[in-house]
Amino acid sequence: MTILVTGVAGFIGMAVADRLMAQGHAVVGIDNMNDYYPVSLKRDRIAMLETAHGKLFTVHELDFADNDALHAALADQVIEAIVHLGAQAGVRYSLINPHAYVRSNLAGHVNMLELARERRVRHLVYASSSSVYGGNDSLPFRVEDRADHPISLYAATKRADELMSETYAHLFRIPMTGLRFFTVYGPWGRPDMAMWIFTKKILAGEPIPVFNHGRMQRDFTYIDDIVSGVIGCLDHPPADDGAPKPGGSRAPHRLYNIGNNKPEELMHLIAVLEDALGQKAQIDFQPIQPGDVHATFADISAIAQDIGFAPATGIESGVPRFVAWYRDYHQTR
């Protein structure tokens, strides 16, 4: 197939595109290369894909919230399926620059829904987030749980994406799968996330900020497991059979949690990271940040049953792989 991957210069987007092309699919990638974090990392990811896959990979540097630019770039290209991973990410940044989230996560998502409708794609897989569960204190988080009390604008936009997708699946019978990602980490990861921030500061001998005085849990999920789940979903579109799907839809639209199904105490993660780095962390305990939640924990029974998703990488093996990549990447830059 020829598959459109948005956010292709991003962490998950690059990894998904890499696996798809390794399987022989052609990938058309889109990314606006914004400067939310260093653009140099995004360009290095693109360079890796171009070197590894040659003519299987086509990339367009554009903002998919710009509908005219999107259609002009794709006018002559066949698109059979879409993996829509592009978005304005980050819980805390949504308190600072809300308009970026409205443009990318709302207007941009509608543009991708319209593209899927126009092209009659066989499947649209899109990124949601565990943030949609808000302050839910019932663990583990299940796709059947209510998700209408978001505690950040980022979470609200992701929940809105799910609702708009449900509408398009109902009206136009487009097969769609929304994936609620849980704290993804690994090689080529994001500099704004804890794993990268902690690693950088520990190596520099600087204190690491630990929020809620360390009383936090996260369902840390290794990138290879995430990619297997994304592509497993892509290969198995939901049926348009009127039967209820995970998340409650009777249209060809389903929602899955995609996580490690094993929440880790933040202080335990730091201990594993210290071991991998061979260096102790200086801890700067701070109160919980606005928009943060105390714990995340994915119930993955639905995606496990439907596509056989089975995460295989715990932090004891995943964290050292990230550290090895991090050291190598920065030695060559």
Salt bridges, closest charged atoms under 4 A:
ASP18 OD1 - HIS53 NE2 2.62
ASP44 OD2 - ARG333 NE 2.93
GLU61 OE2 - ARG43 NH2 3.19
ASP63 OD2 - ARG103 NE 2.78
GLU114 OE1 - ARG117 NH2 2.81
GLU118 OE1 - HIS71 NE2 2.79
GLU144 OE1 - ARG142 NH1 3.86
ASP145 OD1 - ARG142 NH2 3.14
ASP148 OD2 - ARG146 NH2 2.57
ASP148 OD1 - HIS149 NE2 3.43
ASP161 OD2 - HIS109 ND1 3.97
GLU162 OE1 - ARG159 NH1 2.69
GLU162 OE2 - ARG180 NE 2.78
GLU166 OE1 - HIS253 ND1 2.85
ASP192 OD2 - ARG190 NH2 2.69
GLU206 OE1 - LYS201 NZ 3.46
ASP240 OD1 - ARG173 NH2 2.69
ASP241 OD1 - LYS245 NZ 2.87
GLU264 OE2 - LYS262 NZ 2.86
GLU274 OE1 - LYS280 NZ 3.59
ASP292 OD2 - ARG92 NH2 2.57
GLU316 OE2 - HIS268 NE2 3.05
